[in-house]
Amino acid sequence: MIVSITLDRKEGGIANSLISYSKALQLIDEEHLVLLPKNAPVIKALEPIGNVKILAVNKTVLYFHLCTKFLFKPWFAKELNFSKWIFLHNSKLVKHFKHLSNKVGLINHSGKLRNIVHNACNIFITSAGLNRFLAKNPQNNSRNLVICHGFAEPTSIDINSRQDSDCLRVMSAGRFIEKKGFEDLINAAYLLEQQNVKVQIKLYGDGVLREKLEQKIETLGLKNLTLMGWHTSLEEEYLKHDVFCVPSLQEPFGLIIGEAMMSGLAVVSTKTDGALEIFGDMPEQRGGILVDLSAPEQLAKAIVKIQDMKFKDELSENAQKNIKINFSLEKLSLSIKNLIKDAI
């Protein structure tokens, strides 16, 4: 039995990692017991996964059980004691598991790490995150390693069914917040429109900046960019596009990048931790073009470059190959298996 515990109630990185870890654990025949707040949206996605058992409780009750070491949930305390490994998705939780630190892994989703004084294992999702931590905390007592996310191949959709178009179809997606850099994408769209480039950009998502982004699009009079709102699943949307654009100012990994690449989309991304981890120092050979942060002119230039059909197809093929080889669920399951083996 592997245990995961989170306090998070949002959609996004932590929720998606619970899903991918569950599927990876299923590949190595490990059961996955997940403790999380009862109103977490990810519960619906976890329930159909055969090896998952869920304990969903009110967040206040969850804190109570943590503070009492599950005295009033003896079956869960037993599962913790006999578990092979415990994944924690919040640094605040570490203090409650000092007695089990030899088999506790704190997953660093944000690229920043708080509560660093502990003997548990720090699991970073990018090499850049690990290197920053080691430079700042060279004397730490923790075991530190990188385990990147893993992605499953699309099963219900034929990724080869993508239709050709005389207009380059670009998509982007995420919460409408500053660090996602969507204003830079809008500025890039303006530059492309000024150059009469045949491109249509669809931006999926919502958030606090929606009104600001709508106003900017209207002020610039853009015809080549559309706000699409949230979609429950982007899998089908990937097949309607040629390029996935990531204009983020900060992105620890960016699970959605891997999903898009697995569906055969070429990528244009800023040089965030996640993009550097995925594309390394040979981005085009791995399926993408990397640009500087806050550089809409570079975003536009990269999109123009992908108009070349042969180059676009090469990027697409390289993107899918990169994820299958370097960031598959199988590779994630092997990393977890080795982690567990070292703890036993």
C-alpha positions in Angstrom: 0.0 0.0 0.0 1.2 3.5 -1.0 -0.4 6.5 0.8 -0.8 10.0 -0.5 -2.0 12.9 1.6 -3.0 16.4 0.4 -4.8 19.4 1.8 -5.4 20.8 -1.7 -8.9 21.3 -3.0 -8.2 22.8 -6.4 -7.9 21.5 -10.0 -4.4 21.7 -11.3 -0.9 20.3 -10.6 -1.4 18.4 -7.4 -4.7 17.0 -8.5 -3.2 15.8 -11.8 -0.2 14.3 -10.1 -2.5 12.2 -7.8 -4.0 10.8 -11.0 -0.7 10.1 -12.7 0.8 8.6 -9.6 -2.2 6.3 -9.2 -1.9 5.1 -12.7 1.8 4.6 -12.4 1.3 2.6 -9.2 -1.3 0.5 -10.9 1.4 -0.6 -13.4 3.5 -2.0 -10.6 0.5 -3.6 -8.8 0.5 -1.2 -5.8 -2.6 0.0 -4.1 -2.9 3.7 -3.6 -4.7 5.1 -0.5 -5.4 8.8 -0.9 -6.4 11.1 2.0 -7.8 14.5 0.9 -10.5 17.1 1.5 -14.0 15.7 0.7 -14.9 18.5 -1.8 -11.7 18.1 -3.9 -12.7 17.9 -7.6 -10.0 15.3 -8.3 -12.1 12.7 -6.4 -14.3 12.0 -9.5 -11.2 11.3 -11.6 -9.6 9.0 -8.9 -12.7 6.9 -8.3 -12.6 4.9 -11.5 -8.9 4.0 -11.1 -9.0 0.4 -9.9 -6.1 0.5 -7.4 -7.2 3.6 -5.6 -8.9 3.8 -2.2 -10.1 7.2 -1.1 -10.5 8.7 2.4 -12.2 12.1 1.9 -13.0 14.1 5.0 -13.7 17.7 5.9 -10.5 19.8 5.9 -10.8 20.7 9.6 -11.4 17.0 10.5 -8.4 16.1 8.4 -6.2 18.5 10.4 -7.6 17.0 13.6 -6.7 13.5 12.5 -3.2 14.7 11.6 -2.7 16.3 15.0 -4.0 13.2 16.9 -1.9 10.8 14.6 -5.2 9.2 13.5 -6.1 8.0 17.0 -9.7 8.0 16.0 -9.1 6.4 12.6 -7.1 3.4 13.8 -7.5 1.6 10.5 -5.8 4.5 8.7 -3.0 4.7 11.3 -2.4 1.0 10.7 -2.2 1.5 7.0 0.3 4.3 7.5 2.5 2.1 9.7 2.5 -0.8 7.3 2.6 1.3 4.1 5.6 1.0 1.9 5.8 4.8 1.2 3.9 8.0 2.1 3.7 10.9 -0.4 2.9 14.3 1.1 1.8 17.1 -1.1 2.1 20.0 1.4 5.2 20.9 3.4 3.0 21.7 6.4 2.3 18.0 6.8 5.9 16.9 7.3 5.9 17.7 11.0 3.1 15.1 11.6 5.2 12.3 10.2 8.5 12.5 11.9 8.1 9.0 13.3 7.8 7.7 9.7 10.4 9.9 8.0 12.3 7.0 6.6 9.4 6.3 4.1 8.0 9.9 3.6 8.4 11.9 0.4 7.5 15.6 0.3 6.7 16.4 -3.3 7.7 19.9 -4.3 5.1 21.1 -6.9 5.7 24.8 -6.8 9.5 25.1 -7.4 9.8 26.6 -3.9 10.3 24.6 -0.7 9.3 25.6 2.8 9.8 23.8 6.1 13.1 22.4 5.0 14.3 21.1 8.3 13.3 17.5 8.3 14.6 14.0 7.6 12.1 13.0 5.0 12.8 12.8 1.3 12.4 15.9 -0.9 11.0 15.0 -4.3 11.5 17.7 -6.9 9.7 17.6 -10.3 12.5 19.5 -12.1 16.3 19.5 -11.9 16.2 23.3 -11.8 14.2 23.1 -8.6 16.6 20.7 -7.0 19.6 22.7 -8.0 18.2 25.9 -6.5 17.4 24.1 -3.3 20.9 22.6 -3.0 22.6 25.9 -3.7 20.5 27.6 -1.0 20.6 24.7 1.5 23.9 22.8 1.0 23.8 21.4 4.6 20.3 20.0 4.6 19.7 16.6 6.2 17.2 15.3 3.6 17.5 12.9 0.8 16.9 14.9 -2.4 16.0 13.6 -5.8 14.1 14.4 -9.0 11.1 12.5 -10.2 9.4 14.0 -13.2 5.7 13.6 -14.0 4.5 10.8 -16.2 2.0 10.8 -19.0 -0.3 8.2 -20.4 -0.9 7.7 -24.1 -4.3 8.8 -25.3 -6.5 5.7 -25.5 -9.9 6.8 -26.7 -8.9 9.2 -29.5 -6.9 8.6 -32.7 -4.1 11.2 -32.6 -3.5 10.6 -36.3 -7.0 12.0 -37.2 -5.9 15.6 -37.0 -7.1 17.4 -40.1 -4.9 19.7 -42.2 -5.7 23.4 -42.5 -4.4 26.4 -44.5 -4.3 28.3 -41.2 -1.9 27.4 -38.4 -4.0 26.5 -35.3 -2.5 27.4 -32.0 -3.9 26.7 -28.6 -3.0 27.6 -25.0 -4.6 26.9 -21.7 -4.5 27.6 -18.0 -5.7 29.8 -15.2 -6.0 33.5 -16.1 -3.4 34.7 -13.6 -0.3 36.9 -14.0 2.3 34.1 -13.9 0.7 32.4 -16.9 1.8 35.2 -19.2 -1.3 35.3 -21.3 -1.0 39.1 -21.9 2.3 38.3 -23.8 0.4 35.8 -25.9 -2.2 38.5 -26.8 0.6 40.9 -27.7 2.1 38.1 -29.9 -1.2 37.6 -31.6 -1.3 41.4 -32.3 2.2 41.2 -33.9 1.0 38.2 -36.0 -2.1 40.0 -37.2 0.0 43.1 -38.1 2.1 40.7 -40.3 -1.0 39.1 -41.9 0.1 35.7 -40.6 -2.5 33.0 -41.2 -3.0 31.8 -37.6 -5.9 31.3 -35.2 -5.2 31.2 -31.5 -7.6 29.7 -29.0 -7.0 30.3 -25.3 -8.8 27.9 -22.9 -9.3 28.8 -19.3 -10.7 31.3 -16.9 -9.7 33.3 -13.8 -9.4 36.7 -12.2 -7.8 38.3 -15.3 -10.5 37.3 -17.7 -12.1 40.8 -17.9 -8.6 42.4 -18.3 -7.7 40.0 -21.1 -11.1 40.5 -22.8 -10.6 44.3 -22.7 -7.1 44.0 -24.2 -8.3 41.8 -27.0 -11.1 44.2 -27.8 -8.8 47.3 -27.6 -6.3 45.7 -30.0 -9.2 44.6 -32.3 -7.9 41.1 -32.6 -9.6 38.7 -34.9 -7.0 35.9 -34.6 -7.4 35.1 -30.8 -10.5 33.7 -29.0 -11.1 33.1 -25.3 -12.7 29.6 -25.1 -13.5 29.3 -21.4 -12.9 26.1 -19.4 -13.2 22.6 -21.1 -13.6 19.6 -18.8 -11.2 17.7 -21.1 -8.8 19.1 -23.5 -8.0 15.8 -25.1 -10.3 16.3 -28.1 -9.2 20.0 -28.4 -5.6 19.0 -28.9 -6.6 17.2 -32.1 -8.1 20.4 -33.5 -4.7 22.3 -33.3 -1.2 22.2 -34.5 0.7 24.0 -31.8 0.5 24.4 -28.0 1.8 27.7 -26.7 3.1 28.2 -23.2 3.8 31.9 -22.5 4.2 31.4 -18.7 6.5 33.6 -16.6 6.8 30.8 -14.0 6.0 27.1 -14.5 7.4 24.4 -12.2 6.6 21.7 -14.7 3.4 22.2 -16.6 1.5 18.9 -16.9 -0.6 20.3 -19.7 2.5 20.6 -21.9 3.2 16.9 -21.6 -0.4 16.0 -22.4 -0.4 18.2 -25.5 2.9 16.7 -26.7 1.6 13.2 -26.1 -1.3 14.1 -28.4 1.2 15.2 -31.1 1.3 18.9 -30.7 4.5 20.9 -31.4 5.2 23.4 -28.5 6.3 27.0 -28.2 7.2 27.7 -24.6 9.0 30.2 -22.5 12.2 29.1 -20.7 10.5 28.0 -17.4 11.7 25.2 -15.1 9.3 22.7 -16.6 10.1 23.6 -20.3 13.8 23.3 -19.7 13.3 19.9 -18.0 11.2 18.6 -20.9 13.2 20.1 -23.8 16.7 20.5 -22.5 19.4 22.1 -24.6 18.1 20.6 -27.9 14.5 21.8 -27.9 13.6 21.3 -31.5 14.9 17.7 -31.4 12.5 17.2 -28.4 9.5 18.8 -30.0 9.5 22.5 -29.1 10.9 26.0 -29.5 12.0 27.8 -26.4 11.8 31.6 -26.1 12.7 34.1 -23.4 10.2 35.2 -20.6 8.1 38.2 -21.4 9.1 38.3 -25.1 5.9 38.4 -27.3 8.0 39.1 -30.4 9.9 35.8 -29.9 6.6 34.0 -29.4 5.3 35.5 -32.7 8.6 34.6 -34.5 8.4 31.0 -33.3 4.8 30.6 -34.4 5.7 32.0 -37.8 8.6 29.4 -38.1 6.2 26.6 -37.4 4.1 27.6 -40.4 6.5 25.5 -42.4 4.6 22.2 -42.8 7.6 20.0 -42.8 9.1 21.6 -39.7 5.8 21.5 -37.9 5.5 17.7 -38.6 9.0 17.1 -37.4 8.4 19.0 -34.2 5.1 17.1 -33.7 6.8 13.7 -34.1 9.7 14.7 -31.9 7.3 16.0 -29.2 5.4 12.7 -29.0 8.6 10.6 -29.1 10.1 12.8 -26.3 7.2 12.2 -23.9 6.9 8.5 -24.7 10.6 7.9 -24.0 11.4 10.3 -21.2 8.2 11.1 -19.4 6.0 8.1 -19.7 3.9 6.5 -17.0 6.1 3.5 -17.2 9.2 5.6 -16.4 7.3 7.2 -13.5 6.3 3.8 -12.1 9.9 2.7 -12.3 11.1 5.7 -10.4 8.5 5.1 -7.7 9.4 1.4 -7.5 13.1 2.3 -7.0 12.1 4.8 -4.3 10.1 2.2 -2.5 12.8 -0.4 -2.8 15.4 1.9 -1.2 13.1 2.5 1.8 12.4 -1.2 2.5 
